[in-house]
Amino acid sequence: MADYTAIYETGNALVEMFRDALTPEPVSKREAISLCSPYENDNNSLTVHLFHVEEDRQNGVPRYVSVGQDRMEMEPTQIYAYFIVTAHSSAPLQVREADTYRIIGAAIQAISDSPVLDAKYLVGSVAAEETRLTASVENYDMEKMQKIWNNPQVPYKASIVVKVSGISIDSKRSVKISRVMDAEFAVQQKSSMQ
């Protein structure tokens, strides 16, 4: 059962994939890649931050599906999660920009090489459901990126937007049903009067 924790578990899977792909080069330590705000980069080289969630509405109105003989549940909600992935560098000023570009390039390469997140990165309810999470780098223009960044006290840093699909959250809404056990039918014939 994909629980409400599926969004967190998805972000965590993305972080673990980046940790495997980006360490020890260009990021020296696994702990320097984390799930946190891009503004709070305490010793981080790469941050992964959820900034938008969107429901996949292609299925239309949610439906109920049978679960056992006496209960129906609402179908799971399918969602897309959008993460801003930001590079940070504590390198000397002369090479800081080059360092962040290398980190962002490695993050793009990791997504391109593994668009389906490996099952070894999945934990909790997404692992139990054997969820197939797919990730892609989204095309965002500079104006949209600055709106996402939205912190005038901190200068914009090199970032990409990663869209993850395949996330579902099960509903707790269910209804009890009873099956028809007995039915009576009567047939009436019309008498024709001539």
N, C-alpha and C positions, 0 to 999 in steps of 0.2 A: 504494500500500500504506500503510494507516494504521499508523504505527509506535507504539512505546511513548511517543514524544514527543507523542502526540495530546492528552494532558491539559494539558501545558505550552502547546502551540499553541492550545488552546481558551481557557485563561486569558489568553494574550497577545491573542487576538482580542477578548475581552471588554474588555480594557484599551484597545485601539485604538479600539473602538467608543465607549467612554466618552470618550476623548480628543477624538474628532471631535464628539461631541454636547455635551460640557460645557465646551469652551473656545471662545472666551475668557471666556464667562460661564456659570456662576458661578465656574469655575476659570480663573485667569489664564494658566497655563502648562501645556502638554501634559505636561511632565516631572513635574508635581505629581500625576499619576494613575499609579499603578504597581502592579505585581504584587508584593506583599510583605505581611508580617504586619501586622495592625492595631495591634500594640503598638509597632512600629518605624516610626513615621510621619515620619521625618526629612524635613521640609519637604514632606510630601505633603498634598494636600487630599482625595484619595480613594484608598483602598487596596483591592485585590482579592486575597483570600486563599482558597485551596482548603482546606476543612475536612472534606469527606467525599466519598467516591466509592462508588457503589453499582452493582452489576451488574444489568442489565435481564434478569430471569429469565423473562420471559413466553414465551420460545422453548423453555424446558425444557432438556433435555440437549444440550450442544454436538454438532454433527454434522460429519462430513467432507463436503467438496464436491470435485468433480473439478477439477483444474487441469492441463490438458493431457491427453495420452493415457496417461501412465505415473505420475501422481502425484495424491494427494489431500491437501488441507489441512483442518485444523480451521477451522470458521467463525470469523470475528472475534468478539471479546467486545464486546458492546454495554454501554455504561455511561452513568450519569448522574453529573455532577460538580456539587457544591454549593459555592458561593463565598460568603464573607461579604464584603460590600461596605460599607466603613466611611468615614464622612465625618470629616475633621479640619479644624480651623481654627486659624490663628494670629492671628486678628483680635483686637482689644481685647476684654477680658472682657465688656463691656456688649453687644456684638453677636456674640459667638462662637457662642452657641446658634443664633441666627437664621441665621448663616452655614452652620452644619452642616445645618440643616433645608433650606435652599435647595439645598445640594449633594445631599442624599439625595433631595429631590423631583425634581431634574434627572436623577438616576440612574434613578429609577423611570420618569420620562417617557421616557428613552432606551430602556429595555427595552420599554415599552409601544408605542413608536413603531416599534421594529425588533425584533420577537420572533424573526425569523430573521436571524442574523448575516450581513451582506453578505459576498460572496465576496472583496471587496477587503481584508478583515481577516484572511483565512485565509492561513497560511503553512505551509511544510513539507509533511508527509504529509497533513494535513487539506485543504490546498489541492490537492494532487495527486489526491486521491480525490474532489474536488468534494463534500466533506461538507456536509450541510445541518444546521447547528447551530441549535437553537432555545433561546431563553432565556426564563425567566419568573421573576417575583418570587414567592417561596414565602411562605405564611402560617406564621409561627413565633410562638408566644406568648413572653412576656417571660421565663418560666422557662427555656425552651429556648435563647433567645438568650443568657442569662447563662451557661448551661452551655457554649455554643459559645465565648463570650468567654473564660471560664475563666482569668482572670489577676487575682488579688486585689490585686496591686500597682498595677494600672492601672484607673482608673474606666471603666465601660462607656460607649461612645460610640455615637451614632446609627448604626445599621447595618441593612442588609437582607440577606436570603438570596436568591441568584440560582441557580436550577437550570438547568443546560445539558444538553440531551439531543441525541442524534444522534451521540455520540462512539463510535467503534469502534476497537479495537486488534486488528490482525491477529495470528494465532498463528504461531509458528515451527514448530509441530508439523506434520509431514507424513509420509505413508507412501507408499512406492513400490508401485505396483500393476502387474500385468500383465494384459493383455486375453486373453480366450480366443481362441485362433487356430484351434484345431482341435477338433472334437468327434466322437465316434463314438457311435452309438446302435444298440442291438440290440433287436429286438422278438421276444419269445417268445410263441408261441401255446400255449394250453392244449389239450391233446388231451382230448377227452371220451370216456370209456369207458362203454359201455352194456352 
